[in-house]
């Protein structure tokens, strides 16, 4: 175990933990937009910057910086607060359409950004280039259907050549982890339309009610879980009903007085 100090409070976390783990253990509030517990730390958004005052004076991204025994951390040090405010101004310029960024900025006392938006960014833009969608597709799903494209102010996330992402299985994990709602997905007419990636995936019909419900490329999961074979091909509603019918109801044996 590692013992360290966060905001004058002593905390203990398991070996191998990060500063973010220590901050959470201390109950301190710290915004994190590019971090997800199910993915490798990335440190892209820089909103979790904190001041480390011992054993050395520095600013550190809490989500990627390893915690050390005896470390002293101050999440509200003036230099850390100012760095996070500056980052929020950059994000406001990058994603002026994101209500989440606007709310975080407002809580920090920021009403507008002094920076200009990159070329091509309109008032509806929500993407902050946190990389969560790219990483979940690569690390958790194993599809790598989307990736970062371009460099500098022209950097964006998309499918190769902004065309149909053939590797996409339509799982929707990218939209699920996106903190700002930048990934737009719609089920319509037997298709899952991933507008953001210019991609369409066919949906399976439920054998029970006939509604479209599951991306066809995800049929491989049936082979992974053969014990649930009787429930495959059913939408969540019909599956729940069928599962209820398959449960064996055993009588409750009461105690005789």
C-alpha positions as CSV (number, residue, x, y, z in Angstrom):
1,X,0.0,0.0,0.0
2,X,1.0,3.6,-0.6
3,X,0.4,6.4,1.8
4,X,0.4,10.0,0.6
5,X,-1.3,13.3,1.2
6,X,-4.0,15.0,-0.8
7,X,-5.2,18.4,0.2
8,X,-3.8,18.0,3.7
9,X,-5.6,14.7,4.1
10,X,-3.7,11.4,4.5
11,X,-4.8,8.7,2.1
12,X,-3.8,5.1,1.4
13,X,-4.1,3.4,-2.0
14,X,-2.9,0.1,-3.4
15,X,0.6,-0.2,-5.0
16,X,0.7,0.8,-8.6
17,X,-2.1,3.4,-8.2
18,X,-2.2,6.8,-9.8
19,X,-2.5,10.3,-8.4
20,X,-6.1,10.2,-9.6
21,X,-6.7,7.1,-7.4
22,X,-5.4,9.1,-4.5
23,X,-7.5,12.1,-5.3
24,X,-10.6,10.0,-5.5
25,X,-9.7,8.3,-2.2
26,X,-9.5,11.7,-0.6
27,X,-13.0,12.6,-1.9
28,X,-11.7,15.6,-3.9
29,X,-13.5,16.7,-7.0
30,X,-11.4,16.6,-10.2
31,X,-12.7,16.7,-13.8
32,X,-11.5,13.9,-16.1
33,X,-12.8,13.8,-19.7
34,X,-10.3,11.5,-21.4
35,X,-10.1,8.9,-18.6
36,X,-12.1,5.7,-18.4
37,X,-11.4,3.0,-15.8
38,X,-11.8,0.3,-18.4
39,X,-9.1,1.7,-20.7
40,X,-5.4,2.5,-20.4
41,X,-4.6,6.0,-19.0
42,X,-4.1,8.5,-21.7
43,X,-3.7,12.0,-20.3
44,X,-5.1,13.9,-23.3
45,X,-7.6,16.4,-21.9
46,X,-5.3,17.8,-19.2
47,X,-8.3,18.7,-17.0
48,X,-7.0,16.6,-14.1
49,X,-3.8,18.6,-13.6
50,X,-2.8,18.9,-10.0
51,X,0.1,20.4,-8.1
52,X,2.7,18.0,-6.6
53,X,4.6,19.8,-3.9
54,X,6.7,16.9,-2.6
55,X,9.1,15.3,-3.4
56,X,9.4,17.9,-6.2
57,X,7.3,20.9,-7.3
58,X,5.5,20.2,-10.5
59,X,2.2,20.0,-12.3
60,X,1.0,16.5,-13.1
61,X,-1.8,14.9,-15.0
62,X,-3.4,12.9,-12.2
63,X,-4.8,10.1,-14.5
64,X,-1.4,9.0,-15.8
65,X,1.1,10.0,-13.1
66,X,2.0,7.2,-10.7
67,X,1.4,7.8,-7.1
68,X,4.5,7.6,-4.8
69,X,4.8,7.1,-1.1
70,X,5.1,10.4,0.8
71,X,3.9,12.4,-2.2
72,X,2.0,15.7,-1.3
73,X,-0.7,16.7,-3.7
74,X,-2.8,19.9,-3.9
75,X,-5.7,19.9,-6.3
76,X,-6.6,23.5,-5.6
77,X,-3.1,25.1,-5.8
78,X,-3.3,28.4,-7.8
79,X,-1.0,27.1,-10.5
80,X,-3.1,23.9,-11.0
81,X,-6.4,25.8,-11.0
82,X,-5.0,28.3,-13.5
83,X,-3.7,25.5,-15.8
84,X,-7.1,23.8,-15.8
85,X,-8.9,27.1,-16.5
86,X,-6.5,27.6,-19.5
87,X,-7.3,24.1,-20.7
88,X,-11.1,24.8,-20.5
89,X,-10.6,27.9,-22.6
90,X,-8.9,25.8,-25.3
91,X,-11.7,23.2,-25.1
92,X,-14.3,25.9,-25.4
93,X,-12.7,27.0,-28.7
94,X,-12.3,23.5,-29.9
95,X,-15.9,22.3,-29.0
96,X,-18.2,25.3,-28.8
97,X,-21.3,23.1,-29.1
98,X,-20.5,21.0,-26.1
99,X,-22.8,21.7,-23.1
100,X,-20.5,19.7,-20.9
101,X,-17.6,21.9,-21.6
102,X,-19.7,25.1,-21.2
103,X,-20.9,23.8,-17.8
104,X,-17.4,23.0,-16.6
105,X,-16.2,26.4,-17.8
106,X,-19.0,28.2,-16.1
107,X,-18.2,26.4,-12.8
108,X,-14.6,27.6,-13.2
109,X,-15.9,31.2,-13.7
110,X,-15.2,31.2,-17.5
111,X,-17.8,32.8,-19.7
112,X,-15.9,32.8,-23.0
113,X,-12.6,31.7,-24.6
114,X,-9.9,34.1,-25.7
115,X,-8.8,31.6,-28.3
116,X,-10.2,31.3,-31.8
117,X,-11.7,28.0,-33.0
118,X,-9.6,25.9,-35.4
119,X,-10.4,26.1,-39.1
120,X,-13.5,24.1,-40.0
121,X,-14.9,24.0,-36.4
122,X,-18.5,25.4,-36.3
123,X,-20.7,26.3,-33.4
124,X,-22.2,22.8,-33.2
125,X,-18.8,21.0,-32.8
126,X,-18.7,18.8,-29.7
127,X,-15.6,16.7,-30.2
128,X,-12.7,17.5,-27.8
129,X,-10.3,14.9,-29.3
130,X,-10.1,13.1,-26.0
131,X,-9.5,9.8,-27.9
132,X,-11.9,7.7,-25.8
133,X,-13.8,6.5,-28.9
134,X,-10.6,5.6,-30.7
135,X,-9.2,3.8,-27.7
136,X,-12.4,1.8,-26.8
137,X,-12.7,0.6,-30.4
138,X,-9.1,-0.5,-30.4
139,X,-8.5,-1.7,-26.8
140,X,-11.8,-3.1,-25.7
141,X,-13.6,-4.0,-29.0
142,X,-10.5,-4.9,-31.0
143,X,-11.9,-3.4,-34.2
144,X,-9.8,-0.3,-34.8
145,X,-12.6,1.0,-37.1
146,X,-11.8,4.7,-36.4
147,X,-8.6,6.6,-35.8
148,X,-7.1,10.0,-35.5
149,X,-6.7,11.7,-38.8
150,X,-4.5,14.7,-39.6
151,X,-2.2,16.8,-37.4
152,X,-2.3,20.0,-35.5
153,X,-5.4,22.1,-35.9
154,X,-6.6,19.8,-38.6
155,X,-6.6,16.8,-36.3
156,X,-9.9,14.9,-36.1
157,X,-11.3,11.4,-35.5
158,X,-12.9,9.4,-38.3
159,X,-13.0,6.3,-40.5
160,X,-10.3,5.9,-43.1
161,X,-10.8,8.5,-45.9
162,X,-14.1,9.4,-44.2
163,X,-15.7,6.4,-45.9
164,X,-17.6,3.4,-44.7
165,X,-15.6,1.8,-41.8
166,X,-15.6,-1.8,-42.9
167,X,-14.2,-3.0,-39.6
168,X,-17.0,-1.4,-37.6
169,X,-19.3,-3.9,-35.9
170,X,-21.9,-1.3,-34.9
171,X,-21.6,-2.0,-31.2
172,X,-22.0,1.7,-30.2
173,X,-19.2,1.6,-27.7
174,X,-17.7,4.8,-29.2
175,X,-20.9,6.7,-28.4
176,X,-21.2,5.2,-25.0
177,X,-17.8,6.4,-23.8
178,X,-17.9,9.8,-25.5
179,X,-18.1,12.4,-22.7
180,X,-19.6,15.2,-24.9
181,X,-22.1,13.4,-27.1
182,X,-20.1,14.1,-30.2
183,X,-20.7,10.6,-31.7
184,X,-24.2,10.4,-33.3
185,X,-25.8,7.0,-33.9
186,X,-29.3,6.2,-35.1
187,X,-31.2,3.0,-35.7
188,X,-33.5,3.4,-38.7
189,X,-35.0,1.2,-41.4
190,X,-33.1,-1.9,-40.4
191,X,-29.7,-0.1,-40.3
192,X,-27.5,1.3,-37.5
193,X,-26.3,4.6,-38.9
194,X,-23.1,5.9,-37.4
195,X,-23.4,9.4,-38.8
196,X,-20.1,10.6,-37.3
197,X,-18.2,7.8,-39.1
198,X,-20.2,7.8,-42.4
199,X,-20.9,4.2,-41.7
200,X,-24.0,2.0,-41.8
201,X,-24.4,-1.5,-40.3
202,X,-27.3,-3.9,-41.0
203,X,-29.4,-4.9,-38.0
204,X,-30.9,-8.3,-37.2
205,X,-34.6,-8.8,-36.7
206,X,-36.0,-10.2,-33.4
207,X,-37.4,-13.6,-34.0
208,X,-40.0,-12.9,-31.4
209,X,-41.5,-9.5,-32.2
210,X,-39.8,-8.7,-35.6
211,X,-38.2,-5.4,-34.5
212,X,-34.6,-4.6,-35.5
213,X,-32.3,-4.7,-32.6
214,X,-28.7,-6.0,-33.0
215,X,-25.9,-5.3,-35.5
216,X,-25.3,-8.3,-37.8
217,X,-21.5,-8.2,-37.4
218,X,-22.0,-9.0,-33.7
219,X,-23.4,-12.4,-34.3
220,X,-20.0,-13.8,-33.4
221,X,-20.9,-13.4,-29.8
222,X,-23.4,-16.3,-30.1
223,X,-20.4,-18.6,-30.5
224,X,-18.7,-17.1,-27.5
225,X,-21.7,-17.9,-25.2
226,X,-23.2,-21.1,-26.5
227,X,-25.0,-21.7,-23.1
228,X,-27.4,-18.8,-24.0
229,X,-28.2,-20.2,-27.5
230,X,-31.9,-20.3,-26.8
231,X,-32.0,-16.6,-26.2
232,X,-30.1,-15.4,-29.3
233,X,-32.1,-13.8,-32.0
234,X,-34.4,-12.1,-29.5
235,X,-34.4,-8.4,-28.7
236,X,-33.8,-7.3,-25.1
237,X,-37.5,-7.2,-24.3
238,X,-38.3,-10.6,-25.8
239,X,-35.2,-12.0,-24.3
240,X,-36.2,-10.9,-20.8
241,X,-39.6,-12.4,-21.3
242,X,-38.1,-15.7,-22.6
243,X,-35.5,-15.8,-19.8
244,X,-38.3,-15.4,-17.3
245,X,-40.1,-18.4,-18.9
246,X,-36.9,-20.5,-18.8
247,X,-36.3,-19.9,-15.1
248,X,-37.3,-23.0,-13.1
249,X,-39.6,-21.9,-10.3
250,X,-39.0,-24.0,-7.1
251,X,-41.6,-24.1,-4.3
252,X,-40.6,-22.5,-1.1
253,X,-40.5,-25.0,1.7
254,X,-41.7,-23.4,4.9
255,X,-40.9,-24.4,8.4
256,X,-43.5,-26.4,10.2
257,X,-44.3,-25.1,13.6
